[in-house]
Amino acid sequence: MFEITREPIDILRLNESVARPEAGGIALFIGVVRDHNLGRAVDHLVYDAYPEMAELQMRAIAGEARARWPICEITMSHRIGRLEIGEVSVAIAVSSAHRLEAIEACHYAIDRLKESAPIWKKEVWTEGEAWV
Amino acid sequence: MARVKVLFFAALAEAAGRRETYIEVGEGEAVGRLPALLVAAFPRLDALCANVAFAVNAEYAAADRALRDGDEVALIPPVSGGCDVRDHT
């Protein structure tokens, strides 16, 4: 599953979507909205995306991860719209027979997602806002 | 002539006051020329286009990519998905 969604991300559903009888480990990365950045108090975030392209990028990143590690399943979800402090903005779940491959592939996928997916974030502070 | 659809996101969408527009360009015009061509209609884009990347039909494209009639072009500001901005500043 590779999705850009306006709905809250269901972590359990993501987890279940990669569970396999042959998978002995699931790595789950959860990105959440933090209340500060670079010394400023953040009130909330607004995410924007080019959904069709972002989902294609997710598929491409999954293909890269599969080429590097013998993983079973990988799934990614990124939320857009207004998110409050503590809400989940992004989640990636990876399953593999053994834990190390899942952990490494998950780490790789979130790094790649952040550098290549057309997704943008606006920080809204009490005294202003900026796309960062 | 080639009629292309242009998509705006994030700060560019706010500056343009919309999320998409259509523009007529010469057949084979380089996608990298689009910001200069769009500034007449959307002057506030001028200050924001220095660091944009381009996507044509949902794939990243080099600035010299030739445009064809019906292409969908996205102006891609620096991306910032995920949850932590420290490593893309």
Backbone of each chain as ProteinMPNN parsed JSONL, in Angstrom:
{"seq_chain_A": "MFEITREPIDILRLNESVARPEAGGIALFIGVVRDHNLGRAVDHLVYDAYPEMAELQMRAIAGEARARWPICEITMSHRIGRLEIGEVSVAIAVSSAHRLEAIEACHYAIDRLKESAPIWKKEVWTEGEAWV", "coords_chain_A": {"N_chain_A": [[0.85, -1.189, 0.0], [0.63, 2.135, -0.923], [0.275, 5.361, -0.172], [-1.05, 8.703, -0.272], [-2.764, 10.557, 1.997], [-5.672, 12.188, 3.352], [-6.753, 11.428, 5.654], [-6.506, 10.382, 9.135], [-3.61, 8.422, 9.9], [-3.668, 4.984, 10.168], [-1.991, 3.144, 12.263], [-2.002, 0.485, 13.136], [-3.317, -0.798, 11.065], [-1.477, -0.464, 9.028], [0.607, -1.957, 10.026], [-0.566, -4.507, 10.062], [-0.847, -4.843, 7.349], [1.611, -5.574, 6.364], [2.254, -7.879, 7.627], [3.271, -11.249, 7.537], [3.259, -14.814, 7.248], [5.862, -15.796, 6.987], [7.423, -13.784, 7.889], [9.556, -12.659, 10.357], [10.005, -10.326, 11.629], [8.891, -6.947, 12.019], [9.491, -3.723, 11.037], [8.659, -0.534, 12.062], [8.3, 2.736, 11.194], [7.361, 5.804, 12.548], [6.457, 8.992, 11.918], [5.936, 11.971, 13.648], [4.16, 15.008, 14.459], [6.009, 17.62, 15.71], [6.443, 19.854, 18.519], [8.145, 21.966, 18.241], [10.64, 23.662, 16.29], [13.868, 24.331, 15.188], [14.229, 26.167, 17.262], [11.825, 27.511, 17.419], [8.449, 27.745, 18.55], [6.072, 25.504, 17.455], [2.819, 25.66, 16.226], [0.983, 24.221, 14.602], [1.095, 22.003, 11.706], [0.94, 22.195, 8.116], [0.54, 20.044, 5.504], [1.338, 19.584, 2.077], [1.011, 17.971, -1.108], [1.944, 16.345, -4.176], [-0.005, 14.137, -5.142], [-0.244, 11.934, -7.028], [2.324, 11.711, -8.118], [3.857, 11.451, -5.811], [3.005, 8.981, -4.868], [3.928, 7.348, -6.896], [6.657, 7.741, -6.495], [6.92, 6.552, -4.001], [6.444, 3.867, -4.68], [8.662, 3.446, -6.319], [10.737, 3.757, -4.488], [10.202, 1.631, -2.806], [10.785, -0.435, -4.559], [13.532, -0.037, -4.832], [14.339, -0.613, -2.226], [13.635, -3.302, -2.073], [15.43, -4.33, -3.875], [17.753, -4.157, -2.485], [17.516, -5.372, 0.028], [16.325, -8.48, 1.388], [13.357, -8.262, 1.77], [9.979, -8.843, 2.958], [7.411, -7.483, 2.771], [6.492, -4.064, 2.109], [5.201, -0.951, 3.097], [3.782, 2.301, 2.789], [2.63, 5.391, 4.077], [1.567, 8.702, 3.827], [0.395, 11.571, 5.358], [-1.623, 14.406, 4.434], [-2.644, 17.89, 4.577], [-4.011, 19.736, 7.404], [-2.206, 19.205, 10.377], [-2.074, 18.449, 13.797], [-0.048, 18.971, 16.792], [1.696, 16.058, 17.715], [0.254, 14.373, 16.085], [0.279, 11.757, 13.6], [2.336, 12.032, 10.847], [3.618, 10.605, 8.878], [4.121, 7.189, 7.996], [5.906, 4.153, 7.839], [6.041, 0.775, 7.16], [7.824, -2.241, 7.341], [8.357, -5.591, 6.599], [10.257, -8.562, 7.274], [12.106, -11.665, 7.048], [14.025, -11.767, 9.041], [15.088, -9.493, 11.64], [17.025, -7.433, 11.068], [17.115, -6.763, 8.322], [14.592, -5.66, 7.898], [14.679, -3.412, 9.564], [16.825, -1.929, 8.471], [15.917, -1.51, 5.848], [13.633, -0.036, 6.329], [14.666, 2.283, 7.471], [16.143, 3.223, 5.285], [14.031, 3.684, 3.485], [12.503, 5.782, 4.662], [14.36, 7.845, 4.671], [14.824, 8.163, 1.919], [12.262, 8.801, 1.067], [11.872, 11.289, 2.232], [13.743, 12.785, 0.841], [13.038, 12.643, -1.822], [10.27, 12.526, -2.417], [7.482, 14.371, -3.632], [6.436, 16.268, -1.447], [5.338, 18.655, 0.843], [5.817, 20.913, 3.599], [4.281, 23.154, 5.764], [5.157, 25.222, 8.361], [3.352, 26.467, 11.047], [3.473, 29.047, 13.192], [2.889, 30.794, 16.305], [3.227, 33.423, 15.63], [3.44, 33.624, 12.892], [4.133, 32.057, 9.662], [5.63, 29.559, 7.523], [6.633, 27.875, 4.547], [8.69, 25.161, 4.776]], "CA_chain_A": [[0.0, 0.0, 0.0], [1.387, 3.382, -1.003], [-0.819, 6.331, -0.236], [-1.123, 10.051, 0.294], [-4.125, 10.54, 2.521], [-6.098, 13.275, 4.235], [-7.311, 10.813, 6.869], [-5.492, 9.938, 10.103], [-2.948, 7.172, 9.519], [-3.984, 3.887, 11.085], [-0.732, 2.406, 12.42], [-2.261, -0.955, 13.239], [-3.651, -1.302, 9.733], [-0.212, -0.52, 8.3], [1.318, -3.099, 10.584], [-1.21, -5.74, 9.591], [-0.726, -4.988, 5.895], [2.907, -6.182, 6.008], [2.435, -9.137, 8.369], [3.292, -12.453, 6.702], [3.679, -15.975, 8.068], [7.304, -16.012, 6.912], [8.132, -12.608, 8.407], [9.833, -12.739, 11.788], [10.158, -8.988, 12.187], [8.285, -5.805, 11.337], [10.004, -2.421, 11.463], [7.637, 0.493, 11.833], [8.719, 4.102, 11.485], [6.228, 6.713, 12.669], [6.819, 10.396, 12.045], [4.862, 12.721, 14.311], [4.325, 16.462, 14.452], [6.744, 18.057, 16.893], [5.961, 21.176, 18.941], [9.15, 23.019, 18.061], [11.632, 23.419, 15.256], [14.875, 25.378, 15.07], [14.06, 27.171, 18.305], [10.51, 28.149, 17.395], [7.305, 26.946, 18.972], [5.197, 25.203, 16.321], [1.416, 25.486, 16.627], [0.534, 23.056, 13.823], [1.709, 21.92, 10.382], [0.066, 21.924, 6.975], [1.277, 19.331, 4.466], [0.806, 19.559, 0.717], [1.697, 16.939, -1.896], [1.52, 15.999, -5.541], [-0.279, 12.754, -4.733], [0.039, 10.907, -8.04], [3.773, 11.537, -8.236], [4.378, 10.959, -4.529], [2.748, 7.544, -4.777], [4.887, 6.706, -7.806], [7.964, 7.76, -5.826], [6.879, 5.516, -2.956], [6.621, 2.557, -5.341], [10.047, 3.35, -6.781], [11.578, 3.558, -3.297], [9.968, 0.244, -2.38], [11.554, -1.272, -5.479], [14.949, 0.101, -4.458], [14.547, -1.344, -0.969], [13.565, -4.745, -2.373], [16.649, -4.72, -4.582], [18.887, -4.145, -1.549], [17.294, -6.256, 1.168], [15.315, -9.518, 1.129], [12.2, -7.977, 2.613], [8.725, -9.486, 2.545], [6.462, -6.458, 2.337], [6.764, -2.69, 2.541], [4.044, -0.093, 2.863], [4.056, 3.687, 3.187], [1.487, 6.289, 4.069], [1.891, 10.068, 4.249], [-0.818, 12.369, 5.483], [-1.554, 15.816, 4.048], [-3.641, 18.732, 5.228], [-3.589, 20.297, 8.691], [-1.905, 18.221, 11.418], [-1.795, 19.038, 15.105], [1.098, 18.402, 17.509], [1.518, 14.678, 18.153], [-0.401, 13.533, 15.084], [1.184, 11.005, 12.734], [2.41, 12.599, 9.497], [4.105, 9.601, 7.929], [4.443, 5.896, 8.595], [6.442, 3.149, 6.926], [6.172, -0.537, 7.784], [8.579, -3.192, 6.527], [8.504, -6.903, 7.224], [11.28, -9.44, 6.69], [12.273, -12.902, 7.809], [14.839, -11.441, 10.21], [14.858, -8.091, 11.994], [17.962, -6.427, 10.575], [16.732, -6.321, 6.981], [13.419, -4.789, 8.018], [15.095, -2.139, 10.172], [17.642, -1.18, 7.512], [15.083, -1.102, 4.708], [12.727, 1.009, 6.807], [15.504, 3.481, 7.59], [16.408, 3.66, 3.912], [12.808, 4.171, 2.847], [12.089, 7.098, 5.167], [15.332, 8.836, 4.182], [14.563, 8.392, 0.488], [10.96, 9.469, 0.942], [12.042, 12.695, 2.586], [14.551, 13.531, -0.122], [12.585, 12.587, -3.222], [8.83, 12.586, -2.661], [6.975, 15.742, -3.717], [5.603, 16.529, -0.273], [5.825, 19.901, 1.443], [5.335, 21.15, 4.952], [4.259, 24.546, 6.229], [5.108, 25.398, 9.811], [2.561, 27.613, 11.492], [3.846, 29.454, 14.537], [1.9, 31.738, 16.834], [3.417, 34.755, 15.059], [3.69, 33.6, 11.452], [4.163, 30.741, 9.04], [6.523, 29.456, 6.372], [6.912, 26.564, 3.961], [10.093, 24.88, 5.127]], "C_chain_A": [[0.89, 1.245, 0.0], [0.366, 4.496, -1.16], [-0.443, 7.687, 0.351], [-2.572, 10.198, 0.745], [-4.417, 11.78, 3.36], [-6.624, 12.732, 5.558], [-6.192, 10.461, 7.847], [-4.92, 8.576, 9.708], [-3.194, 6.13, 10.6], [-2.754, 2.969, 11.183], [-0.957, 0.894, 12.463], [-2.573, -1.558, 11.874], [-2.38, -1.438, 8.895], [0.576, -1.76, 8.731], [0.752, -4.416, 10.044], [-0.973, -5.955, 8.104], [0.609, -5.598, 5.483], [3.151, -7.502, 6.738], [2.334, -10.322, 7.418], [3.731, -13.625, 7.576], [5.189, -16.156, 8.097], [8.11, -14.848, 7.476], [8.301, -12.725, 9.92], [9.991, -11.388, 12.444], [9.429, -7.953, 11.352], [8.909, -4.547, 11.923], [8.974, -1.379, 11.091], [8.225, 1.848, 12.19], [7.486, 4.985, 11.509], [6.768, 8.12, 12.844], [5.647, 11.157, 12.634], [5.186, 14.212, 14.325], [4.88, 16.915, 15.795], [6.364, 19.51, 17.23], [6.995, 22.288, 18.808], [10.041, 22.656, 16.884], [12.564, 24.617, 15.168], [14.594, 26.53, 16.027], [12.703, 27.859, 18.327], [9.444, 27.187, 17.892], [6.378, 26.766, 17.771], [3.779, 24.972, 16.839], [0.797, 24.28, 15.91], [1.26, 23.08, 12.483], [0.618, 21.746, 9.333], [0.928, 21.258, 5.903], [0.541, 19.437, 3.145], [1.588, 18.491, -0.044], [1.161, 16.936, -3.315], [1.232, 14.505, -5.451], [0.099, 11.7, -5.764], [1.541, 10.632, -8.122], [4.367, 10.99, -6.943], [4.157, 9.454, -4.409], [3.641, 6.755, -5.733], [6.273, 6.651, -7.177], [8.019, 6.697, -4.733], [7.103, 4.134, -3.567], [8.065, 2.365, -5.79], [10.982, 3.073, -5.605], [11.411, 2.133, -2.775], [10.749, -0.719, -3.265], [13.041, -1.229, -5.164], [15.24, -0.71, -3.197], [14.541, -2.851, -1.219], [14.827, -5.238, -3.087], [17.836, -4.843, -3.632], [18.746, -5.13, -0.408], [16.208, -7.284, 0.844], [14.093, -9.324, 2.028], [10.958, -8.68, 2.077], [7.755, -8.463, 1.969], [6.919, -5.097, 2.829], [5.549, -1.844, 2.198], [4.338, 1.294, 3.43], [2.783, 4.512, 3.104], [1.946, 7.665, 4.542], [0.608, 10.875, 4.262], [-0.586, 13.786, 4.987], [-2.709, 16.57, 4.696], [-3.102, 19.255, 6.554], [-3.379, 19.187, 9.72], [-1.527, 18.939, 12.712], [-0.583, 18.346, 15.746], [0.761, 16.976, 17.965], [0.826, 13.786, 17.142], [0.644, 12.883, 14.166], [1.157, 11.604, 11.328], [2.793, 11.557, 8.466], [4.351, 8.301, 8.668], [4.891, 4.951, 7.498], [6.57, 1.851, 7.707], [6.87, -1.473, 6.809], [8.669, -4.508, 7.288], [9.584, -7.699, 6.504], [11.42, -10.668, 7.581], [13.007, -12.624, 9.116], [14.878, -9.926, 10.41], [15.751, -7.087, 11.278], [17.549, -5.878, 9.215], [15.542, -5.367, 7.043], [13.813, -3.414, 8.548], [15.885, -1.302, 9.163], [16.805, -0.679, 6.34], [14.132, 0.017, 5.107], [13.463, 2.339, 6.929], [15.78, 4.08, 6.209], [15.174, 4.314, 3.308], [12.403, 5.548, 3.367], [13.073, 8.174, 4.707], [15.063, 9.182, 2.715], [13.253, 9.148, 0.278], [11.118, 10.965, 1.19], [12.824, 13.462, 1.533], [13.937, 13.557, -1.516], [11.088, 12.75, -3.428], [8.339, 14.032, -2.685], [5.918, 16.006, -2.649], [6.207, 17.738, 0.437], [5.118, 20.169, 2.754], [5.379, 22.635, 5.262], [4.193, 24.539, 7.746], [4.278, 26.621, 10.125], [2.91, 27.865, 12.948], [2.766, 30.385, 15.061], [2.009, 33.086, 16.111], [3.709, 34.73, 13.56], [3.707, 32.197, 10.916], [5.154, 30.748, 7.894], [6.546, 28.025, 5.874], [8.387, 26.289, 4.185], [10.628, 23.712, 4.311]], "O_chain_A": [[1.79, 1.378, 0.83], [-0.332, 4.565, -2.172], [0.337, 7.807, 1.296], [-3.497, 9.987, -0.04], [-3.525, 12.344, 3.993], [-6.907, 13.499, 6.478], [-5.051, 10.261, 7.431], [-5.644, 7.695, 9.244], [-2.959, 6.368, 11.785], [-2.512, 2.136, 10.31], [-0.185, 0.127, 11.889], [-2.156, -2.674, 11.562], [-2.221, -2.403, 8.147], [1.126, -2.496, 7.91], [1.491, -5.308, 9.629], [-0.903, -7.092, 7.638], [0.734, -6.092, 4.363], [4.156, -8.168, 6.488], [1.423, -10.391, 6.593], [4.486, -13.445, 8.531], [5.745, -16.61, 9.097], [9.338, -14.912, 7.535], [7.329, -12.869, 10.661], [10.1, -11.295, 13.666], [9.357, -8.065, 10.128], [8.87, -4.323, 13.133], [8.479, -1.34, 9.964], [8.604, 2.088, 13.336], [6.657, 4.928, 10.6], [7.464, 8.404, 13.819], [4.509, 11.014, 12.187], [6.345, 14.612, 14.216], [4.317, 16.641, 16.855], [6.012, 20.29, 16.345], [6.747, 23.422, 19.218], [10.176, 21.485, 16.53], [12.122, 25.763, 15.085], [14.702, 27.702, 15.666], [12.462, 28.712, 19.181], [9.528, 25.976, 17.683], [5.953, 27.74, 17.149], [3.564, 24.193, 17.767], [0.168, 23.429, 16.539], [1.951, 24.045, 12.157], [-0.465, 21.231, 9.609], [1.919, 21.829, 5.448], [-0.688, 19.389, 3.084], [2.706, 18.149, 0.34], [0.081, 17.451, -3.604], [2.13, 13.689, -5.661], [0.698, 10.681, -5.417], [1.973, 9.482, -8.187], [5.276, 10.161, -6.976], [5.021, 8.735, -3.907], [4.06, 5.639, -5.427], [6.981, 5.652, -7.301], [9.036, 6.025, -4.559], [7.864, 3.329, -3.03], [8.627, 1.277, -5.664], [11.902, 2.261, -5.708], [12.382, 1.507, -2.35], [11.309, -1.702, -2.779], [13.728, -2.249, -5.22], [16.254, -1.402, -3.11], [15.345, -3.585, -0.646], [15.24, -6.388, -2.934], [18.805, -5.541, -3.926], [19.742, -5.668, 0.076], [15.273, -6.983, 0.102], [13.834, -10.124, 2.927], [10.892, -9.06, 0.908], [7.333, -8.571, 0.818], [7.633, -4.984, 3.826], [4.946, -2.003, 1.136], [5.051, 1.436, 4.423], [1.974, 4.355, 2.191], [2.639, 7.774, 5.553], [-0.163, 10.864, 3.302], [0.52, 14.314, 5.105], [-3.618, 15.979, 5.278], [-1.896, 19.225, 6.801], [-4.248, 18.338, 9.918], [-0.764, 19.905, 12.709], [-0.154, 17.281, 15.303], [-0.308, 16.721, 18.521], [0.805, 12.567, 17.31], [1.745, 13.404, 13.988], [0.104, 11.678, 10.695], [2.351, 11.614, 7.319], [4.744, 8.308, 9.835], [4.349, 4.94, 6.393], [7.145, 1.831, 8.795], [6.559, -1.502, 5.619], [9.014, -4.534, 8.47], [9.802, -7.542, 5.303], [10.924, -10.704, 8.707], [12.662, -13.17, 10.164], [14.72, -9.166, 9.454], [15.292, -6.003, 10.916], [17.623, -4.672, 8.979], [15.499, -4.376, 6.314], [13.349, -2.387, 8.054], [15.639, -0.104, 9.019], [16.973, 0.455, 5.893], [13.856, 0.915, 4.312], [12.946, 3.386, 6.539], [15.663, 5.289, 6.005], [15.265, 5.375, 2.691], [11.995, 6.401, 2.578], [12.665, 9.291, 4.389], [15.074, 10.351, 2.329], [13.157, 10.022, -0.583], [10.574, 11.793, 0.46], [12.6, 14.658, 1.345], [14.288, 14.421, -2.319], [10.668, 13.087, -4.535], [8.741, 14.834, -1.841], [4.712, 15.976, -2.897], [7.422, 17.832, 0.61], [3.995, 19.724, 2.99], [6.396, 23.294, 5.046], [3.301, 23.936, 8.343], [4.477, 27.685, 9.539], [2.681, 27.024, 13.818], [1.832, 30.726, 14.336], [1.021, 33.809, 15.988], [4.181, 35.727, 13.014], [3.343, 31.25, 11.614], [5.484, 31.803, 7.353], [6.486, 27.078, 6.659], [9.236, 27.102, 3.821], [11.788, 23.33, 4.467]]}, "seq_chain_B": "MARVKVLFFAALAEAAGRRETYIEVGEGEAVGRLPALLVAAFPRLDALCANVAFAVNAEYAAADRALRDGDEVALIPPVSGGCDVRDHT", "coords_chain_B": {"N_chain_B": [[2.483, 24.91, -31.63], [2.436, 24.108, -28.136], [0.218, 23.014, -25.703], [0.323, 23.101, -22.321], [-0.285, 21.731, -19.09], [0.126, 23.202, -15.956], [1.171, 22.557, -12.707], [0.869, 23.807, -9.428], [2.312, 23.881, -6.177], [2.315, 24.017, -2.565], [4.231, 26.734, -1.398], [4.306, 27.89, -3.903], [1.742, 27.517, -4.913], [0.302, 29.108, -3.19], [1.373, 31.588, -3.847], [0.659, 31.815, -6.508], [-2.027, 31.758, -6.28], [-3.646, 29.744, -7.03], [-3.941, 26.241, -7.956], [-3.404, 25.101, -10.363], [-2.742, 25.741, -13.851], [-3.047, 26.567, -17.337], [-0.815, 26.8, -20.097], [0.382, 28.12, -23.166], [3.066, 27.125, -25.099], [6.013, 27.186, -27.193], [6.336, 24.388, -29.384], [8.41, 21.869, -28.174], [9.709, 23.535, -26.458], [11.9, 24.199, -23.691], [11.395, 22.749, -20.491], [12.46, 24.102, -18.364], [12.189, 26.75, -19.002], [9.713, 27.518, -18.273], [9.133, 28.879, -15.712], [9.983, 31.549, -16.26], [8.228, 32.157, -18.295], [5.826, 32.051, -17.008], [5.79, 34.086, -15.205], [4.735, 36.486, -16.124], [1.955, 36.179, -15.965], [1.739, 35.411, -13.342], [3.086, 37.165, -11.223], [4.081, 36.954, -8.605], [5.356, 34.564, -8.467], [7.941, 34.875, -9.206], [9.976, 35.306, -7.261], [10.151, 32.837, -6.127], [10.951, 30.792, -7.73], [13.609, 30.148, -8.046], [14.801, 27.854, -7.015], [13.348, 25.682, -7.95], [12.514, 22.34, -8.927], [11.636, 20.199, -11.688], [8.835, 18.335, -12.816], [7.654, 16.208, -15.309], [4.737, 14.902, -16.442], [4.482, 13.495, -14.026], [7.033, 12.561, -13.447], [10.364, 13.224, -12.405], [12.169, 15.673, -14.222], [14.788, 16.873, -16.338], [15.929, 20.294, -16.699], [16.181, 20.898, -19.356], [14.403, 19.373, -20.7], [12.253, 18.728, -23.405], [9.121, 20.166, -24.114], [5.903, 18.788, -24.834], [2.767, 18.883, -26.567], [0.018, 18.677, -24.388], [1.401, 17.81, -22.167], [1.823, 17.412, -18.625], [3.02, 19.481, -16.262], [4.826, 19.82, -13.298], [5.828, 22.233, -10.991], [8.325, 21.933, -8.738], [8.938, 22.765, -5.605], [11.688, 22.837, -3.157], [11.626, 19.756, -1.399], [9.953, 18.542, 1.569], [8.926, 16.427, 3.092], [7.894, 13.997, 5.599], [9.054, 14.275, 8.953], [10.993, 15.781, 10.13], [13.029, 18.471, 9.928], [15.738, 18.941, 10.026], [17.704, 17.715, 8.446], [17.439, 18.604, 5.842], [18.008, 21.198, 5.478]], "CA_chain_B": [[2.358, 25.281, -30.216], [2.108, 23.023, -27.207], [-0.55, 23.479, -24.546], [0.711, 22.259, -21.185], [-0.905, 22.006, -17.795], [1.158, 23.453, -14.948], [0.682, 22.354, -11.343], [1.567, 24.551, -8.374], [2.159, 23.304, -4.842], [2.927, 24.667, -1.4], [4.393, 28.189, -1.487], [4.004, 28.334, -5.266], [0.283, 27.568, -5.049], [-0.161, 30.299, -2.47], [1.784, 32.776, -4.6], [-0.106, 31.88, -7.763], [-3.437, 31.884, -5.95], [-4.348, 28.595, -7.619], [-3.115, 25.027, -7.941], [-3.037, 24.695, -11.719], [-3.062, 26.65, -14.941], [-2.607, 26.084, -18.651], [-0.017, 27.793, -20.807], [0.809, 27.727, -24.506], [4.489, 27.367, -25.331], [6.455, 26.642, -28.472], [6.577, 22.939, -29.372], [9.809, 21.587, -27.893], [10.27, 24.486, -25.478], [12.471, 23.532, -22.509], [10.556, 22.909, -19.297], [13.112, 25.076, -17.499], [11.782, 28.107, -19.397], [8.35, 27.799, -17.813], [9.014, 29.937, -14.708], [10.089, 32.867, -16.895], [7.023, 32.378, -19.092], [4.661, 32.15, -16.119], [5.87, 35.26, -14.333], [3.853, 37.547, -16.628], [0.607, 35.966, -15.416], [1.82, 35.191, -11.886], [4.338, 37.856, -10.85], [4.616, 36.575, -7.293], [6.179, 33.347, -8.587], [9.312, 35.228, -9.583], [10.919, 35.163, -6.152], [10.099, 31.481, -5.572], [11.292, 29.771, -8.727], [15.047, 29.962, -8.197], [15.234, 26.497, -6.639], [12.372, 24.644, -8.271], [12.791, 21.229, -9.833], [10.517, 20.018, -12.608], [8.353, 17.004, -13.146], [6.791, 16.151, -16.489], [3.899, 13.705, -16.366], [4.709, 12.846, -12.731], [8.403, 12.074, -13.269], [11.354, 14.295, -12.414], [12.696, 15.932, -15.567], [15.845, 17.892, -16.407], [15.421, 21.594, -17.148], [16.203, 21.007, -20.822], [13.398, 18.475, -21.269], [11.396, 19.405, -24.389], [7.693, 20.017, -23.814], [5.008, 18.398, -25.925], [1.358, 19.208, -26.343], [-0.67, 17.774, -23.463], [2.219, 17.471, -20.992], [1.482, 17.953, -17.315], [4.277, 19.882, -15.637], [4.746, 20.288, -11.908], [6.963, 22.982, -10.448], [8.568, 21.24, -7.483], [9.831, 23.454, -4.658], [12.425, 21.877, -2.332], [10.654, 18.914, -0.707], [10.13, 18.52, 3.025], [8.025, 15.466, 3.715], [8.389, 13.371, 6.803], [8.726, 14.889, 10.232], [12.18, 16.355, 10.752], [13.613, 19.311, 8.886], [17.149, 19.252, 10.246], [18.639, 17.195, 7.448], [17.308, 19.122, 4.478], [18.251, 22.643, 5.432]], "C_chain_B": [[2.027, 24.055, -29.38], [1.346, 23.631, -26.03], [-0.225, 22.542, -23.385], [-0.027, 22.706, -19.927], [0.215, 22.17, -16.774], [0.532, 23.33, -13.561], [1.543, 23.14, -10.36], [1.301, 23.883, -7.034], [2.752, 24.243, -3.796], [3.037, 26.181, -1.602], [4.043, 28.699, -2.882], [2.501, 28.444, -5.489], [-0.273, 28.799, -4.343], [0.173, 31.567, -3.261], [0.97, 32.937, -5.881], [-1.597, 32.089, -7.496], [-4.283, 30.782, -6.558], [-3.4, 27.401, -7.639], [-2.773, 24.54, -9.348], [-3.395, 25.785, -12.705], [-2.644, 25.976, -16.243], [-1.826, 27.193, -19.324], [0.356, 27.229, -22.175], [2.274, 28.097, -24.671], [4.835, 26.829, -26.714], [6.689, 25.139, -28.35], [8.076, 22.707, -29.139], [10.474, 22.569, -26.936], [10.792, 23.732, -24.253], [11.604, 23.809, -21.286], [11.138, 23.963, -18.358], [12.767, 26.525, -17.833], [10.44, 28.501, -18.791], [8.278, 28.892, -16.741], [9.057, 31.335, -15.327], [8.815, 33.187, -17.684], [5.795, 32.602, -18.212], [4.635, 33.449, -15.317], [4.954, 36.39, -14.809], [2.458, 37.417, -16.016], [0.612, 35.864, -13.893], [3.095, 35.837, -11.343], [4.918, 37.396, -9.518], [5.425, 35.283, -7.343], [7.655, 33.675, -8.734], [10.311, 34.924, -8.482], [11.056, 33.718, -5.686], [10.658, 30.416, -6.51], [12.783, 29.493, -8.866], [15.463, 28.507, -7.953], [14.245, 25.407, -7.022], [12.988, 23.547, -9.132], [11.538, 21.054, -10.691], [10.132, 18.548, -12.689], [7.472, 17.129, -14.383], [6.061, 14.825, -16.443], [4.289, 12.82, -15.179], [6.066, 12.168, -12.584], [9.349, 13.266, -13.295], [11.955, 14.426, -13.808], [13.775, 17.002, -15.479], [15.267, 19.168, -17.006], [15.391, 21.716, -18.67], [15.217, 20.051, -21.501], [12.441, 19.247, -22.196], [9.927, 19.122, -24.086], [6.912, 19.637, -25.073], [3.578, 18.756, -25.547], [0.733, 18.179, -25.397], [0.144, 17.379, -22.243], [1.633, 18.109, -19.728], [2.789, 18.219, -16.575], [4.015, 20.314, -14.202], [6.007, 21.07, -11.589], [7.142, 22.487, -9.017], [9.484, 22.083, -6.597], [10.627, 22.417, -3.86], [11.464, 21.096, -1.438], [10.976, 18.833, 0.778], [9.167, 17.575, 3.703], [8.623, 14.884, 4.98], [8.097, 14.223, 8.02], [9.87, 15.679, 10.819], [12.917, 17.179, 9.713], [15.128, 19.46, 9.001], [18.036, 18.84, 9.086], [18.325, 17.654, 6.029], [17.469, 20.623, 4.431], [19.564, 22.93, 4.732]], "O_chain_B": [[1.42, 23.097, -29.859], [1.77, 24.626, -25.442], [-0.469, 21.338, -23.461], [-0.34, 23.882, -19.738], [1.146, 21.366, -16.734], [-0.508, 23.926, -13.282], [2.771, 23.14, -10.444], [0.205, 23.383, -6.785], [3.561, 25.122, -4.093], [2.05, 26.836, -1.939], [3.541, 29.814, -3.028], [2.037, 29.355, -6.174], [-1.198, 29.447, -4.832], [-0.632, 32.495, -3.336], [0.636, 34.052, -6.283], [-2.337, 32.538, -8.371], [-5.509, 30.885, -6.593], [-2.206, 27.537, -7.373], [-1.934, 23.652, -9.504], [-4.237, 26.64, -12.434], [-1.972, 24.945, -16.239], [-2.126, 28.374, -19.153], [0.61, 26.034, -22.327], [2.674, 29.233, -24.416], [4.048, 26.107, -27.327], [7.185, 24.669, -27.326], [8.91, 23.288, -29.833], [11.663, 22.448, -26.641], [10.196, 22.742, -23.829], [11.143, 24.929, -21.066], [10.399, 24.637, -17.641], [13.025, 27.425, -17.034], [10.072, 29.675, -18.794], [7.423, 29.772, -16.85], [8.263, 32.203, -14.964], [8.379, 34.337, -17.737], [4.841, 33.263, -18.623], [3.589, 33.858, -14.813], [4.452, 37.165, -13.995], [1.856, 38.407, -15.602], [-0.377, 36.186, -13.235], [4.067, 35.145, -11.04], [6.133, 37.447, -9.328], [6.105, 34.939, -6.376], [8.516, 32.852, -8.423], [11.37, 34.352, -8.738], [11.975, 33.399, -4.932], [10.819, 29.262, -6.113], [13.187, 28.693, -9.709], [16.371, 27.997, -8.61], [14.3, 24.31, -6.467], [13.866, 23.8, -9.956], [10.511, 21.687, -10.445], [10.976, 17.653, -12.639], [6.65, 18.04, -14.487], [6.677, 13.76, -16.409], [4.409, 11.6, -15.292], [6.248, 11.312, -11.72], [9.18, 14.194, -14.085], [12.217, 13.432, -14.484], [13.696, 17.918, -14.66], [14.263, 19.142, -17.718], [14.659, 22.543, -19.213], [15.199, 19.935, -22.726], [11.893, 20.282, -21.815], [9.542, 17.981, -23.833], [7.2, 20.081, -26.184], [3.237, 18.907, -24.374], [0.894, 16.973, -25.579], [-0.366, 16.682, -21.366], [1.038, 19.186, -19.764], [3.561, 17.3, -16.3], [3.091, 21.081, -13.932], [7.118, 20.625, -11.879], [6.238, 22.601, -8.189], [10.694, 22.11, -6.822], [10.283, 21.235, -3.881], [10.594, 21.682, -0.794], [12.119, 19.028, 1.192], [8.644, 17.881, 4.775], [9.73, 15.243, 5.379], [7.029, 14.826, 8.121], [9.735, 16.208, 11.922], [13.385, 16.633, 8.713], [15.741, 20.068, 8.123], [19.007, 19.527, 8.769], [18.909, 17.124, 5.085], [17.102, 21.256, 3.441], [19.948, 24.091, 4.591]]}, "name": "protein", "num_of_chains": 2, "seq": "MFEITREPIDILRLNESVARPEAGGIALFIGVVRDHNLGRAVDHLVYDAYPEMAELQMRAIAGEARARWPICEITMSHRIGRLEIGEVSVAIAVSSAHRLEAIEACHYAIDRLKESAPIWKKEVWTEGEAWVMARVKVLFFAALAEAAGRRETYIEVGEGEAVGRLPALLVAAFPRLDALCANVAFAVNAEYAAADRALRDGDEVALIPPVSGGCDVRDHT"}
